[in-house]
Amino acid sequence: MINGKLKIALAGLGFGGAFAEIYKCHPRVGEILVFDPDRAKEKWFRDNLGIEAGYLSFEDILSDASVDAVHLVTPIPLHGKQSVAVLDSGKHCACTVPMGVTLEELRLITEAKRKSGKNYMMMETTLYTYQFMYVQKMLASGELGRIQFMKGTHYQDMENWPHYWDGLPPMHYGTHAIAPMVALSGSRIARVHAFGSGTMREELVKNYGNPFPVETAIFAFENGLKGEATRSLFETARMYQEGMFVFGSKKSFEWGFTDASDPIVTTLQPRTDNRGCDNVMETVKMPNDYSDLPEELWRFTVGSNYDPLRPQESLKEGAGAGHHGSHSHLVNEFVMSIVEGRKPWIDEVLGANITAAGIWAHLSALRDGAEVTVPVF
């Protein structure tokens, strides 16, 4: 870190490219360099954003002692190995989800983080969406009441994506459905029962030995709460959704039918003249929560909808940015955790529990719903 500013390397410019300009504009980042094996992608960032491509290989990043931190947005099978390599090289590490695909990878990342003394952050988008932050405030204010039950969904078709996706066990990439439940519960997932459902064509099954296009899990938290998650990946006709459903004693929050739909809030209103209670249901427009960000990043919370001629009006609209406004919050948390010398919120402990719960859910599904205890990291 030079003059209080970080030098950061961003590896992977497919989805990862969405973060490049955010890093460039962050006031505590002095330099952002990018790497991707696809040189045409690197050239686009040089030509359009003035961001230099600095490396010929991933190993070049590791050997550059001037780099403070690396953000990995690379293929899923590489997450575990590359995260360990970044930490072992003495650099802070952020990595897109999932943290890894085996419990051994999670253990190695945890050990490497603690040995290096550097930060590890799993960049889980759902924990910084407009929707999650709205529910977080409902819970903190008492408006939601006591959480009684939670549900997460992630419906997505991965046909014709890169080959490593073919036949992936659904819960190996279940973090978007699982993470909000863990974060809101104030606890960790301790046990899981899960079932697989449906069938896929043989070429999808053989890649991972996974027979299921859909998996559903019931999670038991250490504090007694329960939650349900369903994840689909192939040959299932359903509109895309990364859904979060939280049922409280006073109010409940439910994601709309599609990923872009307005959520529904239901309020419980006791009746005095009959049994039971009345429920009042309303759709809610999500406010944009940018107050914790440096002003230089505000515009990234609304994406292409930002109008510099009417900035405050644009920011009120709170729609259109990547993964429901989460990208700039993720970058800011990673950067500021390093600058402030503290652990990031989504650290190796939280990230490992979210990821391990999904890995173990798939194991339970292969055992036809047998209970599996999720290990502690």
N, C-alpha and C positions, 0 to 999 in steps of 0.2 A: 504494500500500500504506500503510495507516494502522495504527500500533502493531504492525507486523509481521504484519498480517492483510490478505488480499486481498479486493477487490470483484470478483465474477465474474458475467458474464452468460451464461445458458444459452439458446441459440437453437434452438428445436424441441423440442416436448414430447410427441411420439409416443413413439418409443424413448428420446428424450432425457429424458423425464420420470423414467426410472429412475435418473438421476444427481442429480436435484434435491436430494433429502433427504440424499444422501451429502455433497454440497457444504455443505449447511446445517450438518451435524454436524461437518465437519472443523475441528479446532482452529485452523488457520491461515487460515480463511476468515471474514472479518468480515461479509460481506453477499453473498447470492446473489439475483439478479434473473432473471426468466424472460421469454421472449417466444415467442409463437406466433401466427400469423395466426388460428387458431381460438380465439376468446375464451372459449369454453366450457371448453377445456382450461386456459387460464390461471386461470379462476375456480375450477376444481377445486383447483389448487395453493394459491390464496389461502385457500379454505375448509378444506382438509384438512391442509395442511402449514404454513400461516402464512408462505408465501413470496410476496413481493410481485411482481406483474407490473409492470415498470417502463417499458415502451416501447410505442409505437404502430407502430413499423416497425423493420426491421433497421438502417436508416440512423440511427435514433435511438441505437442502441447505439454505432455508430461515432463519433458526435459527442459522446458522454458521456466527457469527459476523466477522470472519476473512476473509470472501469472499468479494472481492471488486465488482465483476461483474458477471452476469449470462448471458450466451448465450442460448436462448431457440430454440431448433429445435424439436418441439413437434407437435402433431396433431393440425390441423387448429382450431377445436372447442375450444381448450385450450388456444390459443394465448392471447385473451383479458384478461381472468381471471388471467392467470399466469404472464403476463407482469405487471399487477397492483400489484399482490402479491410481485413480485421481487422489484418493486419500493417502495412499502410500507414498505418493510423490510430494506430499506436504502441501496440498492445495485443498481449499474448501470445495465441497461437491454438492451440486443440486442435480437431481435426476427426475425426468418425467416418470410417470407411473407405468407399470408397477415397480416397486423397489427391486424385486427379483422374481424368479420363477420357482425357486426351491428354498426350503428352510435353511439349507447350508449357505446359500448366497446371502440370506438375511443375516445369518450369524457372522459371516466373514465381513460384511459391510459394517456391522455393529462393532466388531473387534477392531477393524481398521480405523473407524472413526475415533474410537477411544484411545487407540495407540497413537494416532497422529495428533490428537488434540484439536483437529479442525472440525468445522461444521459439516453436517450432512442434512440436506433437506429434500424430502420427497415432494415434488411439485404437483400436488393434487388440486386440480382446478375447482372441484366441487366445494372446497372449503373456503373459497373466496368469491363465490357467485353472489349476485344480488339476492337470490332466493335464500341461500344459507345465512347470509348476514342479517336478513330480515327476520328469519326464525330465531337466530341467535339473540337478537334484541327482544323478541317476544318472550323468550325464555328468561332472559336476565331481568326484564321488567316485571315479571309475574303474570303478564298478559296471557301466556299460554297455559299457566297452571303447572301441574305436575305432568311430566311426560308419562303416558301410559303404554304407548306402543309406537314403534317406528317401522317404516318400510322404505326400501330403496329399490330402484329399477334402473336398468341400463339395457335398452333394446337397440341393437345396431346390427346391420348386415355388413359383413366383412368380405363379401364375394369380390374377387378380383383385386384385393389388396395384395401387398407383398407376400411372398410365399410363406414366410414364417407365421402369418396369421392363420393359414389354412388348418382348420380343425382344432384351433387353440381351445383348451378347456375354458369354458365361459368364465368360471370364477377365478381363473388365473389373472384375468383382467377385470375383476369385480370391484376395483377400488372406488369407482365413481358411485356405485350403489351402496357400498359399505361405509365409506369415510364419513359422510354426514352423520350417520347413526353413532359411530364411535365418538366423534367430536362433541355431539350434543349430549350424549349419555353421561359424560364426566367419568367414564369407566372404560375398561378394556373388555374386548370379547374373550371369554374364557372357554366356551364350548360351542360346538356347532353340530347340527344335523342337516344333511342336504340330500337332495334327490336330483338325478338327471332325468330329462324327458326328451322324447322324440327320437328321430333317426336322421342320419346324414349319409350321403353317398360315400362309397368306400375310400375314394382318394382323399377325402377330408379326414376320415377316421384314422388312416394309417400314419399320418404325420406325427401325431402325439399319442396314439392309442386311446384317444378320447371318443366315445361313442355318442356324446350328447351335444345337440345344438343349443339346448336350454338347460340351465341349472337353477334350482331354487333352494335357498338355505334359511334355516331358523337359527339365529345366533342368541346365545345366552351371555349376558354381561355379568361381570363380577358383582355389580351392585343390585342384581336381581331383575333388571329390565330385559326385555326380549325384543328382537327385531327380525325382520324378514327381508331377504333380498332375492331378486330374480334377474338373471343375466341371459340374454340371447345373442347368438353370433351368426348363425347360418340357417338358411332355409326356413325362416319363420317370418310370416307376413305381419309386420307391425311397424308403425311409424316410429322414427327415431325419438328416443327420450332418455335423458339422464334424470330420473325422477326421485324426488324426496318427499316423503309423507310422514308427518309427525302428528300424532294424536295426543292432545293434552286434555287435562281435566276441565279446562275452561274454553280453550279454542284448539282447533286443529288446522294444519296447513297441508294442502295437497297440491302437487304439481299438476298442471293442465295436461290434456291428453297428448299433445306433442311437446317437443322440447321448447318450442317458442311460445306455447300457450300461456296465458295469464294463469297464475295459481289461484286456488280457491281456499278461502278462510271460512271456517264454520265456527260459529259462536254458540255455546250452550246457554240457553236461557230457561231457568227453572219455571215450572208452571205451578200455580197454587190451586187450580180448579180441577185438576185431573192427574192421572198417573203420568210418570215420565216427564220429559222436558221438551221444549220447543228448540229447534235449531234454526239459526239464521245463517244463510250461506251467501257469500259475495265473492266475486272475482276481484283481484287486487292487482293494480299496476305496481311493478317493482320500482322503488326509488333507487337512485344511484348513490352508493355510499363511497364517496371519494375523500372524505374529510381527513383520513389518516395518511393520505399520500402527499408527497411533495407536489407543489403546483405544476411542475414540469411534466408530471405523469397524468394529470387529470384527464386530458383529452383522450388518453388510451382507454378510459373506462367506457367511452361511448363509441369508439371506433370511427367508422366513416360518417357517423351522424354528427360529429363534432363540427360546429360552425364557429370559427374564430371571431366572427362579427357579433355573435350573441352567445358567448361562452356559457354564461350562467343558465340560460334557457336550454342549451344543448345538454348540459350536465344534469339538469333536472329530469330529462327524458330517460336516461339510464337504460338504453337498449342499443344493441348492435355491436358491442365489443366482444372480443374473443372469449368463448366459454363464459358468457353472461358476466362480463366485466372483470374476470378473475386475473387475467394475465399481469396487469400492472401491480396488483396486490401481491402476487407471488414473487415477482422480481423485487419489489420493495422489501418484503419480509426477508428474503435471502440476503440482499445487499446490507440491510440495516442490522441484521443479526451479526454479520461479520464486523461491520463498523463499530457496533456497540459492544462487541465482545460477549455475546450471549448466544444461547442455543436458539435456533429457529423454532417456530411453533410446531411445524410438521417435521419433527426431528426423527432420528433413527428409531426411537421407541414407539412413537405414534405411527410412523410409516410402517414399521415391521408388524405391528398388531393388525393394522388394516390389511396389509398384504398377506400375512400368514393366515388370517381368517379365511381369505379366499382360497389360498392353496389347500388348506385343510378342509374347506367345504367341498372341493373337488374330490379329495380323498374319501370323504364321507359319502359322496354321491356314487363313487365306484364301489363302495361297500353297502350300497342300497340303504343309505340313511343312518348307518351306525354312528353313534356319538363319538366325536373326536375332541380331545382336549387341545386347545391352542397353546403352544408353548410361550413362555415369557421371554421377552428380549429386553 
